[in-house]
Amino acid sequence: MTAAVFEARYHRILRSREQGYEELSDFLGRHADIGPLVRSGLLYRREENSEFQRYHGYVPTPAAEDRLLYIQEKELILVKPGQSAALISALKKDPSPKSAFKPTFAEPTLEQFAAWRSARDQAGRDVWRTQRCEHWHQALLSGFMDIRSFTKRTGIGEGGLLRLELCKPRMDRAHEQALSMEPTKEGTQYLTVLDPWELLLIKPGMELPLYERCEPEQAAYWIGLP
């Protein structure tokens, strides 16, 4: 079964080349680094692992649809014909090219999407909450991480972000759902607030750099991985 899967995948790659497509790993090179693609919002971590997955479980975001083709049944990501130059140009705009990135650090996003589904189901007919869930969903599909998921995994919460001056208290809150803090200038390297939906999010691919900033000794294990 395994051999059949890989053979079918290889033949699909060959057919795709004839049609002008380029397999993503071939496009990136032998020592492929998907960090720039993730930080640029073109790849995000899928909800669940798949037995034959590639690219460490990352798949294209909606923003990448014009440049990348994802063939789910073959677990392939292809660069569309004529899109190589545009993709190279996008990667040159990597918002944080010196940041540490280890694809093995990112966990499947099932729990994050489950939290979104639960909030959506509880929103009822509340228009603001319903719209908030829609924007939250789009953020997850774009590679952002809700700060609560980061806290659950690392133990780093509001207190740690305030102590390290990555966030500051909000003195004036417009309504009861408003966030009690917001990123500082330094914190915006890692964090963003989705207004007016009161979502504090970690930018795509910046979970490990934020972990390194907050707990450098603990993050060193992941950063040291090959």
ChimeraX commands (.cxc) that place a marker at each C-alpha (Angstrom):
marker #1 position 0.00,0.00,0.00 radius 0.5
marker #1 position 2.74,2.44,0.95 radius 0.5
marker #1 position 4.72,1.74,-2.21 radius 0.5
marker #1 position 1.57,2.21,-4.30 radius 0.5
marker #1 position 0.90,5.59,-2.70 radius 0.5
marker #1 position 4.38,6.88,-3.38 radius 0.5
marker #1 position 4.38,5.51,-6.92 radius 0.5
marker #1 position 1.05,7.18,-7.68 radius 0.5
marker #1 position 2.35,10.44,-6.22 radius 0.5
marker #1 position 5.53,10.26,-8.31 radius 0.5
marker #1 position 3.58,9.65,-11.51 radius 0.5
marker #1 position 1.34,12.60,-10.68 radius 0.5
marker #1 position 4.42,14.80,-10.27 radius 0.5
marker #1 position 5.69,13.68,-13.69 radius 0.5
marker #1 position 2.33,14.44,-15.34 radius 0.5
marker #1 position 2.17,17.81,-13.60 radius 0.5
marker #1 position 5.62,18.76,-14.87 radius 0.5
marker #1 position 4.44,18.13,-18.41 radius 0.5
marker #1 position 1.57,20.56,-17.75 radius 0.5
marker #1 position 3.90,23.28,-16.48 radius 0.5
marker #1 position 3.52,22.71,-12.73 radius 0.5
marker #1 position 6.45,22.45,-10.31 radius 0.5
marker #1 position 6.35,20.44,-7.10 radius 0.5
marker #1 position 6.88,22.73,-4.11 radius 0.5
marker #1 position 9.94,20.96,-2.67 radius 0.5
marker #1 position 11.58,21.06,-6.10 radius 0.5
marker #1 position 10.79,24.77,-6.34 radius 0.5
marker #1 position 12.26,25.54,-2.91 radius 0.5
marker #1 position 15.39,23.45,-3.43 radius 0.5
marker #1 position 17.10,20.52,-1.78 radius 0.5
marker #1 position 17.27,22.09,1.68 radius 0.5
marker #1 position 13.73,23.44,1.53 radius 0.5
marker #1 position 12.72,25.92,4.21 radius 0.5
marker #1 position 8.99,26.56,4.32 radius 0.5
marker #1 position 9.38,29.24,7.01 radius 0.5
marker #1 position 9.12,32.15,4.54 radius 0.5
marker #1 position 5.96,30.63,3.06 radius 0.5
marker #1 position 4.40,30.29,6.50 radius 0.5
marker #1 position 5.39,33.77,7.70 radius 0.5
marker #1 position 4.10,35.22,4.43 radius 0.5
marker #1 position 0.70,33.67,5.09 radius 0.5
marker #1 position 0.84,31.19,2.21 radius 0.5
marker #1 position 0.92,27.95,4.24 radius 0.5
marker #1 position -0.82,26.98,7.48 radius 0.5
marker #1 position -0.76,23.86,9.68 radius 0.5
marker #1 position -3.58,21.44,8.92 radius 0.5
marker #1 position -6.05,20.26,11.58 radius 0.5
marker #1 position -4.98,16.63,11.74 radius 0.5
marker #1 position -1.93,14.65,10.67 radius 0.5
marker #1 position -2.22,12.35,7.67 radius 0.5
marker #1 position -0.30,9.11,7.28 radius 0.5
marker #1 position 1.24,10.11,3.96 radius 0.5
marker #1 position 1.40,13.88,4.45 radius 0.5
marker #1 position 4.29,15.97,3.21 radius 0.5
marker #1 position 5.54,19.48,4.02 radius 0.5
marker #1 position 5.31,18.70,7.76 radius 0.5
marker #1 position 1.53,18.90,7.60 radius 0.5
marker #1 position 1.34,22.40,6.11 radius 0.5
marker #1 position -1.15,23.15,3.34 radius 0.5
marker #1 position -1.87,26.31,1.28 radius 0.5
marker #1 position -3.91,29.15,2.75 radius 0.5
marker #1 position -6.70,30.84,0.76 radius 0.5
marker #1 position -4.21,33.64,-0.04 radius 0.5
marker #1 position -2.06,31.13,-1.94 radius 0.5
marker #1 position -4.79,29.78,-4.20 radius 0.5
marker #1 position -3.64,31.83,-7.20 radius 0.5
marker #1 position -0.08,30.48,-6.92 radius 0.5
marker #1 position -0.30,27.01,-5.38 radius 0.5
marker #1 position -2.38,23.92,-6.17 radius 0.5
marker #1 position -3.03,21.45,-3.36 radius 0.5
marker #1 position -3.90,17.89,-4.43 radius 0.5
marker #1 position -5.22,16.40,-1.21 radius 0.5
marker #1 position -5.50,12.78,-2.31 radius 0.5
marker #1 position -1.83,12.76,-3.35 radius 0.5
marker #1 position -0.63,15.08,-0.57 radius 0.5
marker #1 position 1.06,17.29,-3.12 radius 0.5
marker #1 position 1.55,21.05,-3.35 radius 0.5
marker #1 position 2.36,22.34,-6.82 radius 0.5
marker #1 position 3.42,25.77,-8.02 radius 0.5
marker #1 position 1.01,26.76,-10.78 radius 0.5
marker #1 position 2.32,27.44,-14.29 radius 0.5
marker #1 position 3.64,30.98,-14.68 radius 0.5
marker #1 position 3.54,31.68,-10.94 radius 0.5
marker #1 position 7.16,30.98,-10.00 radius 0.5
marker #1 position 8.29,34.60,-10.33 radius 0.5
marker #1 position 5.30,35.87,-8.33 radius 0.5
marker #1 position 5.98,33.33,-5.60 radius 0.5
marker #1 position 9.68,34.25,-5.43 radius 0.5
marker #1 position 8.67,37.91,-5.17 radius 0.5
marker #1 position 6.28,37.08,-2.32 radius 0.5
marker #1 position 8.98,35.17,-0.42 radius 0.5
marker #1 position 11.34,38.14,-0.69 radius 0.5
marker #1 position 8.77,40.07,1.37 radius 0.5
marker #1 position 9.13,37.66,4.31 radius 0.5
marker #1 position 8.13,39.87,7.28 radius 0.5
marker #1 position 10.67,38.29,9.66 radius 0.5
marker #1 position 13.39,36.46,7.67 radius 0.5
marker #1 position 15.77,36.06,10.62 radius 0.5
marker #1 position 13.22,34.45,12.93 radius 0.5
marker #1 position 13.67,30.84,13.99 radius 0.5
marker #1 position 11.35,28.40,12.28 radius 0.5
marker #1 position 11.07,24.68,12.90 radius 0.5
marker #1 position 8.08,23.01,11.21 radius 0.5
marker #1 position 8.15,20.22,13.78 radius 0.5
marker #1 position 7.29,22.75,16.51 radius 0.5
marker #1 position 3.86,23.41,15.05 radius 0.5
marker #1 position 1.14,21.04,16.22 radius 0.5
marker #1 position -1.99,20.08,14.26 radius 0.5
marker #1 position -4.57,22.83,14.59 radius 0.5
marker #1 position -7.54,20.61,15.45 radius 0.5
marker #1 position -7.95,22.08,18.95 radius 0.5
marker #1 position -7.85,25.62,17.60 radius 0.5
marker #1 position -10.55,24.90,15.03 radius 0.5
marker #1 position -12.56,23.03,17.68 radius 0.5
marker #1 position -12.47,26.14,19.89 radius 0.5
marker #1 position -13.68,28.24,16.96 radius 0.5
marker #1 position -16.51,25.80,16.20 radius 0.5
marker #1 position -17.60,25.82,19.83 radius 0.5
marker #1 position -17.67,29.64,19.88 radius 0.5
marker #1 position -19.60,29.70,16.61 radius 0.5
marker #1 position -22.20,27.28,17.95 radius 0.5
marker #1 position -22.60,29.36,21.10 radius 0.5
marker #1 position -22.90,32.66,19.24 radius 0.5
marker #1 position -26.57,32.08,18.53 radius 0.5
marker #1 position -28.15,35.15,16.96 radius 0.5
marker #1 position -25.63,37.58,18.41 radius 0.5
marker #1 position -24.45,39.44,15.29 radius 0.5
marker #1 position -21.16,40.68,16.77 radius 0.5
marker #1 position -20.20,37.26,18.12 radius 0.5
marker #1 position -21.17,35.60,14.83 radius 0.5
marker #1 position -19.07,38.04,12.81 radius 0.5
marker #1 position -16.22,37.64,15.28 radius 0.5
marker #1 position -16.25,33.90,14.67 radius 0.5
marker #1 position -16.17,34.42,10.91 radius 0.5
marker #1 position -13.05,36.59,11.19 radius 0.5
marker #1 position -11.50,34.18,13.69 radius 0.5
marker #1 position -12.02,31.35,11.21 radius 0.5
marker #1 position -10.38,33.29,8.39 radius 0.5
marker #1 position -7.46,34.10,10.67 radius 0.5
marker #1 position -6.91,30.41,11.48 radius 0.5
marker #1 position -7.03,29.52,7.78 radius 0.5
marker #1 position -4.42,32.24,7.19 radius 0.5
marker #1 position -2.01,30.77,9.74 radius 0.5
marker #1 position -2.66,32.97,12.79 radius 0.5
marker #1 position -2.84,31.40,16.25 radius 0.5
marker #1 position -5.20,32.47,19.02 radius 0.5
marker #1 position -3.17,33.49,22.07 radius 0.5
marker #1 position -5.10,31.06,24.27 radius 0.5
marker #1 position -3.78,28.11,22.29 radius 0.5
marker #1 position -0.23,29.37,22.77 radius 0.5
marker #1 position -0.82,29.76,26.51 radius 0.5
marker #1 position -2.24,26.25,26.79 radius 0.5
marker #1 position 0.85,24.76,25.17 radius 0.5
marker #1 position 3.61,26.88,26.71 radius 0.5
marker #1 position 2.11,28.22,29.95 radius 0.5
marker #1 position 2.92,31.77,28.80 radius 0.5
marker #1 position -0.10,33.97,29.29 radius 0.5
marker #1 position -1.10,37.60,29.73 radius 0.5
marker #1 position 1.09,38.06,32.79 radius 0.5
marker #1 position 4.21,36.96,30.94 radius 0.5
marker #1 position 3.50,39.16,27.95 radius 0.5
marker #1 position 2.92,42.16,30.20 radius 0.5
marker #1 position 6.02,41.46,32.29 radius 0.5
marker #1 position 8.23,41.28,29.20 radius 0.5
marker #1 position 6.57,44.43,27.85 radius 0.5
marker #1 position 5.35,42.67,24.74 radius 0.5
marker #1 position 1.88,43.87,25.68 radius 0.5
marker #1 position 0.56,46.79,27.69 radius 0.5
marker #1 position -2.74,47.29,29.53 radius 0.5
marker #1 position -5.56,49.04,27.75 radius 0.5
marker #1 position -6.56,51.97,29.88 radius 0.5
marker #1 position -9.89,52.53,28.15 radius 0.5
marker #1 position -12.11,49.63,27.12 radius 0.5
marker #1 position -14.88,50.49,24.69 radius 0.5
marker #1 position -17.13,47.61,25.79 radius 0.5
marker #1 position -17.14,44.61,28.09 radius 0.5
marker #1 position -15.81,42.25,25.39 radius 0.5
marker #1 position -12.84,44.51,24.70 radius 0.5
marker #1 position -9.34,43.16,25.33 radius 0.5
marker #1 position -7.63,44.22,28.53 radius 0.5
marker #1 position -4.25,44.61,26.80 radius 0.5
marker #1 position -2.66,45.26,23.42 radius 0.5
marker #1 position 0.77,44.64,21.85 radius 0.5
marker #1 position 3.57,47.13,22.38 radius 0.5
marker #1 position 5.83,48.23,19.53 radius 0.5
marker #1 position 8.14,45.30,20.27 radius 0.5
marker #1 position 5.22,42.94,20.68 radius 0.5
marker #1 position 3.86,43.69,17.20 radius 0.5
marker #1 position 6.73,41.62,15.80 radius 0.5
marker #1 position 4.91,38.57,17.16 radius 0.5
marker #1 position 1.34,39.65,17.90 radius 0.5
marker #1 position -1.55,41.47,16.32 radius 0.5
marker #1 position -5.05,42.47,17.39 radius 0.5
marker #1 position -7.92,41.88,15.00 radius 0.5
marker #1 position -10.17,44.88,15.55 radius 0.5
marker #1 position -13.00,45.36,16.20 radius 0.5
marker #1 position -13.32,41.67,16.93 radius 0.5
marker #1 position -11.09,41.69,20.03 radius 0.5
marker #1 position -8.90,38.79,18.93 radius 0.5
marker #1 position -5.29,38.75,20.14 radius 0.5
marker #1 position -3.42,36.59,17.64 radius 0.5
marker #1 position 0.11,35.35,17.06 radius 0.5
marker #1 position 1.29,36.12,13.55 radius 0.5
marker #1 position 1.87,33.22,11.14 radius 0.5
marker #1 position 5.06,31.31,11.88 radius 0.5
marker #1 position 5.92,33.43,14.92 radius 0.5
marker #1 position 4.96,30.96,17.68 radius 0.5
marker #1 position 8.51,29.68,18.15 radius 0.5
marker #1 position 10.14,33.15,18.03 radius 0.5
marker #1 position 7.64,34.31,20.67 radius 0.5
marker #1 position 8.41,31.24,22.78 radius 0.5
marker #1 position 12.12,32.00,22.40 radius 0.5
marker #1 position 11.55,35.60,23.47 radius 0.5
marker #1 position 9.62,34.52,26.56 radius 0.5
marker #1 position 11.42,31.28,27.54 radius 0.5
marker #1 position 14.76,31.11,25.69 radius 0.5
marker #1 position 16.08,28.08,27.57 radius 0.5
marker #1 position 12.99,25.98,26.91 radius 0.5
marker #1 position 12.77,27.08,23.29 radius 0.5
marker #1 position 16.42,26.20,22.70 radius 0.5
marker #1 position 15.50,22.51,22.37 radius 0.5
marker #1 position 13.26,23.18,19.37 radius 0.5
marker #1 position 15.59,25.71,17.80 radius 0.5
marker #1 position 18.45,23.23,18.03 radius 0.5
marker #1 position 16.64,20.55,16.07 radius 0.5
marker #1 position 18.00,19.92,12.55 radius 0.5
marker link #1:1,2 radius 0.2
marker link #1:2,3 radius 0.2
marker link #1:3,4 radius 0.2
marker link #1:4,5 radius 0.2
marker link #1:5,6 radius 0.2
marker link #1:6,7 radius 0.2
marker link #1:7,8 radius 0.2
marker link #1:8,9 radius 0.2
marker link #1:9,10 radius 0.2
marker link #1:10,11 radius 0.2
marker link #1:11,12 radius 0.2
marker link #1:12,13 radius 0.2
marker link #1:13,14 radius 0.2
marker link #1:14,15 radius 0.2
marker link #1:15,16 radius 0.2
marker link #1:16,17 radius 0.2
marker link #1:17,18 radius 0.2
marker link #1:18,19 radius 0.2
marker link #1:19,20 radius 0.2
marker link #1:20,21 radius 0.2
marker link #1:21,22 radius 0.2
marker link #1:22,23 radius 0.2
marker link #1:23,24 radius 0.2
marker link #1:24,25 radius 0.2
marker link #1:25,26 radius 0.2
marker link #1:26,27 radius 0.2
marker link #1:27,28 radius 0.2
marker link #1:28,29 radius 0.2
marker link #1:29,30 radius 0.2
marker link #1:30,31 radius 0.2
marker link #1:31,32 radius 0.2
marker link #1:32,33 radius 0.2
marker link #1:33,34 radius 0.2
marker link #1:34,35 radius 0.2
marker link #1:35,36 radius 0.2
marker link #1:36,37 radius 0.2
marker link #1:37,38 radius 0.2
marker link #1:38,39 radius 0.2
marker link #1:39,40 radius 0.2
marker link #1:40,41 radius 0.2
marker link #1:41,42 radius 0.2
marker link #1:42,43 radius 0.2
marker link #1:43,44 radius 0.2
marker link #1:44,45 radius 0.2
marker link #1:45,46 radius 0.2
marker link #1:46,47 radius 0.2
marker link #1:47,48 radius 0.2
marker link #1:48,49 radius 0.2
marker link #1:49,50 radius 0.2
marker link #1:50,51 radius 0.2
marker link #1:51,52 radius 0.2
marker link #1:52,53 radius 0.2
marker link #1:53,54 radius 0.2
marker link #1:54,55 radius 0.2
marker link #1:55,56 radius 0.2
marker link #1:56,57 radius 0.2
marker link #1:57,58 radius 0.2
marker link #1:58,59 radius 0.2
marker link #1:59,60 radius 0.2
marker link #1:60,61 radius 0.2
marker link #1:61,62 radius 0.2
marker link #1:62,63 radius 0.2
marker link #1:63,64 radius 0.2
marker link #1:64,65 radius 0.2
marker link #1:65,66 radius 0.2
marker link #1:66,67 radius 0.2
marker link #1:67,68 radius 0.2
marker link #1:68,69 radius 0.2
marker link #1:69,70 radius 0.2
marker link #1:70,71 radius 0.2
marker link #1:71,72 radius 0.2
marker link #1:72,73 radius 0.2
marker link #1:73,74 radius 0.2
marker link #1:74,75 radius 0.2
marker link #1:75,76 radius 0.2
marker link #1:76,77 radius 0.2
marker link #1:77,78 radius 0.2
marker link #1:78,79 radius 0.2
marker link #1:79,80 radius 0.2
marker link #1:80,81 radius 0.2
marker link #1:81,82 radius 0.2
marker link #1:82,83 radius 0.2
marker link #1:83,84 radius 0.2
marker link #1:84,85 radius 0.2
marker link #1:85,86 radius 0.2
marker link #1:86,87 radius 0.2
marker link #1:87,88 radius 0.2
marker link #1:88,89 radius 0.2
marker link #1:89,90 radius 0.2
marker link #1:90,91 radius 0.2
marker link #1:91,92 radius 0.2
marker link #1:92,93 radius 0.2
marker link #1:93,94 radius 0.2
marker link #1:94,95 radius 0.2
marker link #1:95,96 radius 0.2
marker link #1:96,97 radius 0.2
marker link #1:97,98 radius 0.2
marker link #1:98,99 radius 0.2
marker link #1:99,100 radius 0.2
marker link #1:100,101 radius 0.2
marker link #1:101,102 radius 0.2
marker link #1:102,103 radius 0.2
marker link #1:103,104 radius 0.2
marker link #1:104,105 radius 0.2
marker link #1:105,106 radius 0.2
marker link #1:106,107 radius 0.2
marker link #1:107,108 radius 0.2
marker link #1:108,109 radius 0.2
marker link #1:109,110 radius 0.2
marker link #1:110,111 radius 0.2
marker link #1:111,112 radius 0.2
marker link #1:112,113 radius 0.2
marker link #1:113,114 radius 0.2
marker link #1:114,115 radius 0.2
marker link #1:115,116 radius 0.2
marker link #1:116,117 radius 0.2
marker link #1:117,118 radius 0.2
marker link #1:118,119 radius 0.2
marker link #1:119,120 radius 0.2
marker link #1:120,121 radius 0.2
marker link #1:121,122 radius 0.2
marker link #1:122,123 radius 0.2
marker link #1:123,124 radius 0.2
marker link #1:124,125 radius 0.2
marker link #1:125,126 radius 0.2
marker link #1:126,127 radius 0.2
marker link #1:127,128 radius 0.2
marker link #1:128,129 radius 0.2
marker link #1:129,130 radius 0.2
marker link #1:130,131 radius 0.2
marker link #1:131,132 radius 0.2
marker link #1:132,133 radius 0.2
marker link #1:133,134 radius 0.2
marker link #1:134,135 radius 0.2
marker link #1:135,136 radius 0.2
marker link #1:136,137 radius 0.2
marker link #1:137,138 radius 0.2
marker link #1:138,139 radius 0.2
marker link #1:139,140 radius 0.2
marker link #1:140,141 radius 0.2
marker link #1:141,142 radius 0.2
marker link #1:142,143 radius 0.2
marker link #1:143,144 radius 0.2
marker link #1:144,145 radius 0.2
marker link #1:145,146 radius 0.2
marker link #1:146,147 radius 0.2
marker link #1:147,148 radius 0.2
marker link #1:148,149 radius 0.2
marker link #1:149,150 radius 0.2
marker link #1:150,151 radius 0.2
marker link #1:151,152 radius 0.2
marker link #1:152,153 radius 0.2
marker link #1:153,154 radius 0.2
marker link #1:154,155 radius 0.2
marker link #1:155,156 radius 0.2
marker link #1:156,157 radius 0.2
marker link #1:157,158 radius 0.2
marker link #1:158,159 radius 0.2
marker link #1:159,160 radius 0.2
marker link #1:160,161 radius 0.2
marker link #1:161,162 radius 0.2
marker link #1:162,163 radius 0.2
marker link #1:163,164 radius 0.2
marker link #1:164,165 radius 0.2
marker link #1:165,166 radius 0.2
marker link #1:166,167 radius 0.2
marker link #1:167,168 radius 0.2
marker link #1:168,169 radius 0.2
marker link #1:169,170 radius 0.2
marker link #1:170,171 radius 0.2
marker link #1:171,172 radius 0.2
marker link #1:172,173 radius 0.2
marker link #1:173,174 radius 0.2
marker link #1:174,175 radius 0.2
marker link #1:175,176 radius 0.2
marker link #1:176,177 radius 0.2
marker link #1:177,178 radius 0.2
marker link #1:178,179 radius 0.2
marker link #1:179,180 radius 0.2
marker link #1:180,181 radius 0.2
marker link #1:181,182 radius 0.2
marker link #1:182,183 radius 0.2
marker link #1:183,184 radius 0.2
marker link #1:184,185 radius 0.2
marker link #1:185,186 radius 0.2
marker link #1:186,187 radius 0.2
marker link #1:187,188 radius 0.2
marker link #1:188,189 radius 0.2
marker link #1:189,190 radius 0.2
marker link #1:190,191 radius 0.2
marker link #1:191,192 radius 0.2
marker link #1:192,193 radius 0.2
marker link #1:193,194 radius 0.2
marker link #1:194,195 radius 0.2
marker link #1:195,196 radius 0.2
marker link #1:196,197 radius 0.2
marker link #1:197,198 radius 0.2
marker link #1:198,199 radius 0.2
marker link #1:199,200 radius 0.2
marker link #1:200,201 radius 0.2
marker link #1:201,202 radius 0.2
marker link #1:202,203 radius 0.2
marker link #1:203,204 radius 0.2
marker link #1:204,205 radius 0.2
marker link #1:205,206 radius 0.2
marker link #1:206,207 radius 0.2
marker link #1:207,208 radius 0.2
marker link #1:208,209 radius 0.2
marker link #1:209,210 radius 0.2
marker link #1:210,211 radius 0.2
marker link #1:211,212 radius 0.2
marker link #1:212,213 radius 0.2
marker link #1:213,214 radius 0.2
marker link #1:214,215 radius 0.2
marker link #1:215,216 radius 0.2
marker link #1:216,217 radius 0.2
marker link #1:217,218 radius 0.2
marker link #1:218,219 radius 0.2
marker link #1:219,220 radius 0.2
marker link #1:220,221 radius 0.2
marker link #1:221,222 radius 0.2
marker link #1:222,223 radius 0.2
marker link #1:223,224 radius 0.2
marker link #1:224,225 radius 0.2
marker link #1:225,226 radius 0.2
view
